[in-house]
Structure formats: C-alpha cells, structure tokens
Amino acid sequence: MNRKLQRFQALLGNYYIPLISFILSIAIIMLGYSNVQPREYDFQLNQVAQDTILAPMTIEDTEQTELNKQRARDAVNDVYLFQGDIRTQQLTLIEQYFSFIRQLKNESYSKNSIQTLIDKHTDLVESGEIEQSLLNQFDNVDRLDGQELTFVQLETVEQLLLYEILLSEQTDAIKYLGNNIGTTTLTHVLSIDPETLSEFQNKLTELISTALEQEIQANNIESFISSVEQTISNMPYSLDARRSLIDLSNRLIVPTMTYSETETERRREEAADSVQTSYILQGQVIIQEGHIIGVDAKRQLDLYGFLDLSSQKTLAYAFYATVLFHGIVMIAVFSKFLNKSSEELGQRSMQATAYALVMFFGFSLLKLFHLMQTSGLSYSTLVLPVFLIPYMIIPRTNARVGTIAVLFFNLLALFVINSYDNMTVITLTTLFYFFSSILGVMFVLRQEMHRYSIKEFFVPLFFWHITIVIPLLLSLNVNILSEQGLHIILLIIGNLLLVNMILFFVTPYWEQLLIDKAALTLNQLGNLNHPLLKLLIEKSPGTYHHSILVANLSANAVEAIGGDSLLTRVAAYYHDIGKTIHPRFFTENVASGMESPHQMITELESARIIMGHVSEGARILEEHCLPKSIIDICMQHHGTTLVKYFYYQAKAKNPTLNEADYRYPGPKPQTKEAAIIMIADSVEAASRTLKEYNQASIEKLIDAIIADKTNDNQFSECDLTVHDLKIVRRSLIAGVAGMYHTRVEYPK
C-alpha cells in the first residue's frame, strides 16, 4: 500500500499536495455543513409551535430588564416633603394683611381724597375689579367734598372702595387673600375695633400656626380644615367672628407637603437600580412544542437569532473562511520548497497524507460523537481522543505541523460543537480538547511513547486528564460527585481507553500506510512463503540459501549496534532477487560438474550480467511494490565496488580498459543497515573459499573484507563509525564461526 501511494504521489508530482488539501477541505465542509448551516424555523405570533426550542446559552434579557426597571420606577409614588417655611409664609401673610387693615382704618379720608384714588386707579374700574354700582353709590354720598372722616365714620360704600383700591397696591399674596375672603368676613374685619381686631388676628394666627405644623397633603387637606372649623365653632365668639375665622382659615390652610421632583426621581432610580438583571438561562424552554407562541417568546427567539437567518449565516461564512484558510496554510506548509528534489517532494507528500488522514478521521469521529450527543447521550464529544492528533501527526511530520494541526482542529471543532448546544457542554468540550491536545504534544515530544507499558503510559495519561477535567468541572459549577460529574469522568476514562485501543490496533496499519519500514510490512515480507522468496528458492536455490545466511549475519550485527535489525533481515532476504533473471551466471547456483556459462561470453558481458542483478532486483522489487527502503538496500548493497574477478581477467588481455565499466552503478550505502549487508554479503560469499574454518582464518577474512570496503570508500556516505565497525566485526566473526562449527568425532 505504501509503494502504491508513493507511485500515485509521484504521478501527480507538485499537484498532489494541493489536491489532498482540496479533498480534505471538501470533506471538512461536508462534515460540518449541517452544524453551521442555519435552520429555518416558521415561528408566527399566536401560532402553535412545531418545535421545542431551548436557550442555548445564558444571556442577559436587556428588554425584560428594562421593563422590570420601568415597573419598579412606576411603583414608586410621588414623593412629598414637609415644607416648614410654608407655615412661616402663611403667618407672615396674616401679619401683612392685618397690618394693611390697621393702616387702612387708621387714616382719615375726604370725599375728594377718595375720588383722587379712584381717578388714579381707573384701570381697576376698566377691568371691573371695582364695580360700577359702588361708584354710583359713592357719587350719591351726601357730604362735603373736603370733609375728612375716620375710616369707621365713612359710609360702607366708601370703606369698600378704599379697601379695593388700596388692596390693589399690596403684594400679590395680600391681594389674593383680600380678594377671596367673603363679604361677611370683610365687613366684620373692617367694622371691629382695634383691640378686637388684634384679638381676632392672634386667634387666627394661633389656629393657622397649629394647623400648619402638621404634614398636610392635598388629598387630606379637607380633613384638617374640617378639624379647624370644628375648633372654631366651639369658641365663645360671635357668629360673625366665628364665620370670619372659618373663612380666613379656609384661605390660609394650605398643603405643607409639596411634591419633590428631585427626590421622586432619586427614589425611582434607586428602585430601578435595585432590580436584578434578567437572564434567559441556558436550557430554559423558550417555546414548547404544541404551545402558543407569545410576544415574549418571540422576542427571546429574536435575541438568539432564530428569526434572523442572516445572523445565523455569519457562522457558516466564518466556518467556510476558516476551512479555506486552513487549506491555504496546509499547502504553504507542505509545498514550501517545490523546487527541491523529487525525493523531498515525495516525503512532503507523505507528510501531507498523514496530516490529511488524521484531520479527516478526527473530524469524522467528532461528527459521530456529536450526533450521539444530539441524540441524547450528553457530553459524548468528550470521548473524542484529541490527544492522538499530535501523536499521530508529529512523528510523521514535525512539531510545527503538529502544532498547526492542534490549533486548526480545535478552531474548526468549535463550529461543529457550537450548533446551539448547552453552553456548559461547549465550554467544557472546547477547553478539554485544547488541553488534551497540548498533552499529546508534550507526550509525543518525549519520543518514548512507543516504549511505554500500560502502567507507564495509561496511568500518567489518566492522571493528567483527570487533573485537567476536575478544575474545568469546578469552574463550570458542576459537582464532581453528582450524576453529571461522574458521567463526565466516565466518558474521560472511555476517551483514554479509546486512545489505547487505537494505539494498539490502528498504529501498526497507520505505520504500514505511511512508513515503508513499518514493522507490520516487514513482518509480512519476512514470511518465507512470500511469492518472491518462493521464486528465489525455485530459480536460484543457492542464492536463496546465501540470502538467508546474509540475513542472519547482518541482522545480528545491526542489532549489536542498535540499528533496525528487522529491516536488515528482510532486506537481506531480497537483496539478490535480481539473480533470478540469470541464475546460472552466479556460482552458488551452478551445480557441481556443470560448466559455467561465463565461459561462453566475454569478461565485460559477464561483468554486466553480474552487476545487472542489482538493477534487475530493484526493478523486480518495484514491480512487486516492496518498500523503498528495501529497494534502496538492493541498489546499495554492492555500492560502487569493482567486479574484480572479471576486471582482472579482462585487464590481463587489455591493460587500457576502463575500470568504471566493471564497477557497480551504486549508489554507495546510505545507511548503516545497507553498509552492514554489503559486508555480510561479501563475508558469506568469501567464507565458502576458506580451506580451514578456525578463528584465525575467519578473523583474517573478515578484516580483509572490511579493510577492502573501507579503502574503496564504500562507507563514505553513511554514518557507520569505526566503533560500529569493531562491533560489527565481532558479530560477524561469531556468526561465521557458528555457521562452520566443527563437531566432535564420535568413536567407531
């Protein structure tokens, strides 16, 4: 599968990464479409609701809050405050009025002086304040024009004219009082003597002073007036005096409680400020299926945007824009150096494949768990193993790509889980995803996860996730020991179990897809019943036996230096598969007594057939889609070494021949594994020529081969060190010695 994918990537070349980015973007849009696409409701006022709508989140109901505040303001009555200065004003008015009366009565008047006052105040006549009848009566007064009389001696009509005229010259308050008292009261006041007038004034002052010390409002002033009238009625005065006191009291008793606009407004604002903010609580039923949609319910629906499709479409537009931006970033990250070699492009293409697969399956699982959640299994999205996103991506790419995957997955996941779900669920899920994926980055960067046992991996993973979840639950006011809290913790445990199941069951196939050195692939190829190995044993049995021995020698040596022994063993099985094309041209496949076919061709042709088994082997392996790492070892196991046997034969005949014609095409070994297979291949073949199999001869042979390869610079392009060569030497010596061990000769 890996080789087929590599071929497809090579076929598309630079177009592969944009294509995989486009496919991933389309897949994410398809998975998230139903979550961001606005649902159209038909909510009509006073109609029966066809759906039950719950409040997706807690928000402030500003309109209801303002309505409640207005109700609180309206509930505050107008504020009336006691005004003590009203009593003072009224008592002052009494004093001023009676001072006016005394002044009026203390003067002497002639008919001429009265006429002068009338002429001076013609406006009073014109306005009707002085009745024409009084003027006519005044004209009929029979007295000398210059005769002066006291006020008491004047005719009644003269007294009334003087009162009206001189009253008009007083303050508005005195005029108002004087103009509104009854005729009986006026006659009584004007007729009594000064002593009686003073007594009358004092009694009136006492009554008004006592009355106005109390809090009198406009709506209860009648009761106070009635009380004063009752008091006056019981006084030992004449009827006219009592009536006059009652009349003046009615005019002078006024409300002492006056409306205070400032205080009223202050108290109303205090009442409004004391009103608690109204909220539509998360999970609150806005409308119930089968119930009538009222004005308040429709207003709340509008607050959440259920009535405005344009506001809901904003979420969809944001989702599409985020997916587009993610696709552009993906192309930019994996196509940064398009001008580099095809090998590097192939590696980036494989990284893009790994990234796209993880993101796709991650979103697919998210969609699945979200469907479970909307079906009634609350908090199901917490089971999504977000922890694995960086774990699956970073080893196949790098930490930067893993971080980008974490950021975009968390960002895009918001659109899926934010489809009018419970706000607590959204908040908890979002934060859990973020912290769990960060944990994934931390764990994978330790580069030891694949070595952990359940105890060394699951326990710390469980500890860290519980450490994350408990503070999140507490911050969201979820009781840990409640049914809801325990349910969430159980889902987290399910999440971690799913992580381990995926690691155990999926990781081998994941590696097989993306890594050509995956253990599962190598174990399958290491099966000796593989068709190519069957072909090898059928056509080239000697080569097959040789390959098995080389595999044992090289695998043990690679393991001794900490290399990939499984890859080495499997690659050694197939390193000479090219010999199946011309098996009889290789000594190990020539039966005893059979003439070598090399006798019938030239040395150069023989060398080309010998060297050709490398390219033929690579072709066969390529056709059978074997991993590139095995094909590379097949190409490199001879490096650029010289086919000495035929080279020296040809040189004896033609000293000027070109040595390059007798060298393998290479390349030289690029890895330790390829270099060790090169050594083991030569050691196994050369060991057959030993006359004696003892420690000294084996060591001498192996030392000579290693020295020959070293002197020929065959290890110059790999990281095999001198120290590694010493370890390899010891391993090969032990291996060859084991191959050709001697037995004890049993007595006859």
GINORZI-V763278 format. One record per backbone hydrogen bond with DSSP energy under -1.0 kcal/mol. CO is the residue of the C=O (numbers start at 0). NH is the residue of the N-H. If there is no record, write none. Layout:
{{CO:NH} {CO:NH}}
//
This chain:
{{0:4} {1:5} {2:6} {3:7} {4:8} {5:9} {6:10} {7:11} {8:12} {11:14} {12:15} {14:18} {15:19} {16:20} {17:21} {18:22} {19:23} {20:24} {21:25} {22:26} {23:27} {24:28} {25:29} {26:30} {27:31} {28:32} {31:35} {32:36} {43:46} {46:292} {48:289} {52:285} {52:286} {54:282} {58:279} {59:61} {60:64} {61:65} {62:66} {63:67} {64:68} {65:69} {66:70} {67:71} {68:72} {69:73} {70:74} {72:75} {78:259} {80:257} {82:85} {83:87} {84:88} {85:89} {86:90} {87:91} {88:92} {89:93} {90:94} {91:95} {92:96} {93:97} {94:98} {95:99} {96:100} {97:101} {98:102} {99:103} {100:104} {101:105} {108:148} {109:113} {110:114} {111:115} {112:116} {113:117} {114:118} {115:119} {116:120} {120:123} {121:125} {122:126} {123:128} {123:129} {130:134} {131:135} {132:136} {133:137} {134:138} {135:139} {137:140} {140:142} {144:111} {148:108} {154:158} {155:159} {156:160} {157:161} {158:162} {159:163} {160:164} {161:165} {162:166} {163:167} {166:169} {170:174} {171:175} {172:176} {173:177} {174:178} {176:180} {181:185} {182:186} {183:187} {184:188} {185:189} {186:190} {187:191} {192:196} {193:197} {194:198} {195:199} {196:200} {197:201} {198:202} {199:203} {200:204} {201:205} {202:206} {203:207} {204:208} {205:209} {206:210} {207:211} {210:213} {215:256} {216:219} {219:223} {220:224} {221:225} {222:226} {223:227} {224:228} {225:229} {226:230} {227:231} {228:232} {231:234} {234:236} {237:241} {238:242} {239:243} {240:244} {241:245} {242:246} {243:247} {244:248} {245:249} {246:250} {247:251} {248:252} {255:82} {257:80} {259:263} {260:264} {261:265} {262:266} {263:267} {264:268} {265:269} {266:270} {267:271} {268:272} {269:273} {271:274} {277:60} {279:58} {280:283} {283:54} {286:52} {287:290} {290:48} {292:45} {293:297} {294:298} {295:299} {296:300} {297:301} {298:302} {299:303} {300:305} {301:304} {307:311} {308:312} {312:316} {313:317} {314:318} {315:319} {316:320} {317:321} {318:322} {319:323} {320:324} {321:325} {322:326} {323:327} {324:328} {325:329} {326:330} {327:331} {328:332} {329:333} {330:334} {336:339} {340:344} {341:345} {342:346} {343:347} {344:348} {345:349} {346:350} {347:351} {348:352} {349:353} {350:354} {351:355} {352:356} {353:357} {354:358} {355:359} {356:360} {357:361} {358:362} {359:363} {360:364} {361:365} {362:366} {363:367} {364:368} {365:369} {366:370} {367:371} {368:372} {369:373} {370:374} {371:376} {372:375} {375:377} {376:379} {378:381} {379:382} {380:383} {383:385} {384:387} {385:388} {387:391} {388:392} {389:393} {392:396} {397:401} {398:402} {399:403} {400:404} {401:405} {402:406} {403:407} {404:408} {405:409} {406:410} {407:411} {408:412} {412:416} {413:417} {417:419} {421:425} {422:426} {423:427} {424:428} {425:429} {426:430} {427:431} {428:432} {429:433} {430:434} {431:435} {432:436} {433:437} {434:438} {435:439} {436:440} {437:441} {438:442} {439:443} {440:444} {442:445} {443:446} {447:450} {448:451} {452:456} {453:457} {453:458} {456:460} {457:461} {458:462} {459:463} {460:464} {461:465} {462:466} {463:467} {464:468} {465:469} {467:471} {468:472} {469:473} {470:474} {471:475} {472:477} {473:476} {478:481} {481:485} {482:486} {483:487} {484:488} {485:489} {486:490} {487:491} {488:492} {489:493} {490:494} {491:495} {492:496} {493:497} {494:498} {495:499} {496:500} {497:501} {498:502} {499:503} {500:504} {501:505} {501:506} {505:509} {506:510} {507:511} {508:512} {509:513} {510:514} {514:517} {517:521} {518:522} {519:523} {520:524} {521:525} {523:526} {526:529} {529:533} {530:534} {531:535} {532:536} {533:537} {534:538} {535:539} {539:543} {540:544} {541:545} {542:546} {543:547} {544:548} {545:549} {546:550} {547:551} {548:552} {549:553} {550:554} {551:555} {552:556} {553:557} {554:558} {555:559} {557:562} {558:561} {562:564} {563:567} {564:568} {565:569} {566:570} {567:571} {568:572} {569:573} {573:576} {575:578} {576:579} {577:580} {581:584} {582:585} {585:588} {586:589} {590:593} {595:598} {596:599} {597:600} {601:605} {602:606} {603:607} {604:608} {605:609} {606:610} {607:611} {609:612} {610:613} {611:615} {612:616} {613:617} {614:618} {615:619} {616:620} {617:621} {618:622} {619:623} {620:625} {621:624} {626:630} {627:631} {628:632} {629:633} {630:634} {631:635} {632:636} {637:640} {640:663} {641:643} {642:646} {643:647} {644:648} {645:649} {646:650} {647:651} {649:653} {653:656} {657:660} {658:661} {659:662} {661:642} {670:674} {671:675} {672:676} {673:677} {674:678} {675:679} {676:680} {677:681} {678:682} {679:683} {680:684} {681:685} {682:686} {685:688} {686:689} {693:697} {694:698} {695:699} {696:700} {697:701} {698:702} {699:703} {700:704} {701:705} {702:706} {703:707} {704:708} {705:709} {706:710} {707:711} {708:713} {709:712} {714:717} {720:724} {721:725} {722:726} {723:727} {724:728} {725:729} {726:730} {727:731} {728:732} {729:733} {730:734} {731:735} {732:736} {733:737} {734:738} {735:739}}
//
